[in-house]
Amino acid sequence: MKAYQYRDLSVIELPDSLIVTACDSSGSIGEKSGDVLSIPTKYVSIFATRVCLFEILSCGAKVVALSNTVSCEMHPTGELIIQGIQEELHRAGIEDIPINGSTEENFKTSMTALGIFVIGTADALRIIPSSADDMIICIGKPKYGAAVIVESDAEIANYSDLRILLQSDGVKEIIPCGSKGILWEANNLASIYDLKLNPAHTNLNIDDSTGPATTVIASIHPSVYPELLSLFGNKMSIIGHLN
C-alpha cells in the first residue's frame, strides 16, 4: 500500500482503487460569546463541508463518508452543525452516505470549533498534466467570511460548474481556491509541472482569500476556451497562460 499527498488531498493506493481524503477546520466562527466572527452556526459547517467536497470531487473521486469533530456541545451547536453538513451534501447531490461525529459534553465551551473529514474513492485521479501554452481560467468571484451566502449567490462557483469542468475533455486540472487566494493556487499549479504563470489582466482580486472554495481554477487547452465561455459567460475569467 502506498500513501502520498497531492495538494490538499491525501491519497492511499489500494490494489484496485484509491482512497482520497480531505479535511478542513474552523475555529472562533459562529454564535458563541468567544467567537470573533459572528455568523449563524450552520454556515460554519456548510463552509467546511463545501471545502472538502470541492477538493474530493475536483479530482474525480466519489464521496463515500464524512466525519465531523465538534469541539462544542451537541445541543444546540452540534445539531446546527450537523444541519449545515446535511444541507451542503444535499446541495452537492450526495445522499445516504455515513456521517460520523463527536461532540464535547464534558466542559462548557465559549467558542465554536469543528473539523470536517471527507473520504472519497476513485479508480484513478482525474488529473491531466498541464503543459506550456495552456490557459488558466477561474470560475466564480472570490468571497470570504460574512460575504458568502452559498444558497443563493450566483457569483460563486457551484457544484454544477464543477461538473461541467469535470466532463470537458479539454480541462486538464481543476483546483478549488481557498485562503491562499487565486494567484497562489495558479502559481502552485504551474510549479508542479516546472512551468511559470504569465498572468493576464483581470478585475478579480487574485491575492486575497477566496473563502470556502468560492472560486475554482482550471488549466485548459486553449481550443476549449470558446465552448467554456459559452457555458460560463462572465462567471469565467482568464487568470493567465503557462509557459
Residue pairs with C-beta under 8 A, 6 or more apart in sequence:
1 12
1 13
1 14
2 12
2 13
3 10
3 11
3 12
3 13
4 10
4 11
5 11
6 59
6 125
6 127
7 55
7 175
7 188
8 22
8 55
9 20
9 21
9 22
9 55
9 56
9 59
10 20
10 21
10 22
11 18
11 19
11 20
11 125
12 18
12 19
12 20
12 21
16 123
17 121
17 122
17 123
18 61
18 121
18 122
18 123
18 124
18 125
19 119
19 120
19 121
20 56
20 59
20 61
20 119
20 120
20 121
20 122
20 125
21 56
21 117
21 118
21 119
21 120
22 51
22 52
22 55
22 56
22 117
22 118
22 120
23 52
23 115
23 116
23 117
23 118
24 48
24 49
24 51
24 52
24 115
24 116
25 48
25 113
25 114
25 115
25 116
26 44
26 45
26 47
26 48
26 112
26 113
26 114
26 115
27 111
27 112
27 113
28 34
28 35
28 36
28 37
28 111
28 112
28 113
29 35
29 36
29 37
29 39
29 44
29 112
30 37
30 38
30 39
30 41
30 44
30 77
30 111
30 112
31 38
31 39
31 40
31 41
31 77
31 112
32 72
32 77
32 109
32 110
32 111
32 112
33 110
34 110
34 111
35 111
35 112
37 145
37 146
39 145
39 146
40 80
41 76
41 77
41 80
41 81
41 84
41 112
42 80
42 81
42 83
42 84
42 87
43 84
43 148
43 150
44 81
44 84
44 112
44 114
45 68
45 80
45 81
45 82
45 83
45 84
45 85
45 88
45 114
45 116
46 84
46 85
46 87
46 88
46 150
46 212
47 148
47 150
47 211
47 212
48 114
48 115
48 116
48 212
49 66
49 84
49 85
49 88
49 89
49 116
49 118
50 88
50 150
50 212
50 213
51 116
51 176
51 178
51 212
51 213
52 66
52 116
52 117
52 118
53 63
53 88
53 89
53 92
53 94
53 118
53 159
54 157
54 162
54 176
54 213
54 216
55 118
55 176
55 213
56 63
56 118
56 120
57 63
57 92
57 120
57 159
57 162
57 166
58 162
58 165
58 166
58 174
58 175
58 176
58 216
59 122
59 125
59 126
59 127
59 174
60 122
60 124
60 125
60 126
60 127
60 166
61 120
61 121
61 122
61 125
62 120
62 121
62 122
63 92
63 94
63 97
63 118
63 119
63 120
64 97
64 98
64 119
64 120
64 121
65 97
65 98
65 99
65 100
65 118
65 119
66 85
66 89
66 97
66 98
66 99
66 100
66 116
66 117
66 118
66 119
67 99
67 100
67 101
67 116
67 117
67 118
68 81
68 82
68 85
68 99
68 100
68 101
68 102
68 114
68 115
68 116
68 117
69 101
69 102
69 114
69 115
69 117
70 77
70 78
70 81
70 101
70 102
70 103
70 104
70 113
70 114
71 104
71 109
71 113
71 114
72 78
72 81
72 103
72 104
72 109
72 112
72 113
72 114
73 103
73 104
73 105
73 108
73 109
74 103
74 105
77 103
77 109
77 112
78 101
78 103
81 114
82 99
82 101
85 99
85 116
86 99
88 150
89 95
89 97
91 150
91 151
91 158
91 159
92 159
93 159
126 166
126 174
127 172
127 173
128 171
128 172
128 173
129 172
129 173
129 193
130 172
130 173
130 189
130 190
130 192
130 193
130 195
130 219
130 242
131 193
131 195
131 242
132 195
132 242
132 243
133 222
133 241
133 242
133 243
134 172
134 219
134 220
134 221
134 222
134 241
134 242
135 219
135 220
135 221
135 222
135 225
135 238
135 240
135 241
135 242
136 186
136 189
136 190
136 197
136 217
136 218
136 219
136 220
136 238
136 239
136 240
136 241
136 242
137 217
137 218
137 220
137 225
137 228
137 236
137 237
137 238
137 239
138 177
138 182
138 202
138 204
138 206
138 215
138 216
138 217
138 236
138 237
138 238
138 239
139 157
139 161
139 165
139 215
139 216
139 217
139 218
139 232
139 235
139 236
140 155
140 156
140 157
140 161
140 210
140 214
140 215
140 216
140 235
141 155
141 156
141 204
141 214
141 215
141 235
142 177
142 181
142 182
142 204
142 205
142 206
142 208
142 209
142 210
142 211
142 214
142 215
143 153
143 155
143 156
143 210
143 211
143 214
144 179
144 208
144 209
144 210
144 211
144 212
144 214
145 211
147 211
148 156
148 211
148 212
148 214
150 156
150 212
154 235
155 235
156 214
156 215
157 176
157 213
157 214
157 215
157 216
161 216
161 232
161 235
162 174
162 216
164 228
164 231
164 232
165 171
165 174
165 216
165 218
166 174
168 220
168 224
168 227
168 228
169 224
170 220
170 221
170 223
170 224
170 227
170 228
171 218
171 219
171 220
171 224
171 228
172 218
172 219
172 220
172 221
173 189
173 218
173 219
174 216
174 217
174 218
175 185
175 189
175 216
175 217
175 218
176 213
176 215
176 216
177 185
177 210
177 213
177 214
177 215
177 216
177 217
178 185
178 209
178 210
178 211
178 212
178 213
179 209
179 210
179 211
180 209
181 205
181 206
181 207
181 208
181 209
181 210
182 204
182 205
182 206
182 207
182 210
182 215
182 217
182 239
183 199
183 206
183 207
183 239
185 217
186 197
186 199
186 206
186 217
186 239
186 240
187 197
189 197
189 217
189 219
190 196
190 197
190 242
193 242
195 242
195 243
196 242
196 243
197 239
197 240
197 241
197 242
198 240
198 241
198 242
198 243
199 206
199 239
199 240
200 238
200 239
200 240
200 241
202 237
202 238
202 239
203 237
204 215
204 237
204 239
206 239
217 239
219 242
220 228
228 236
229 236
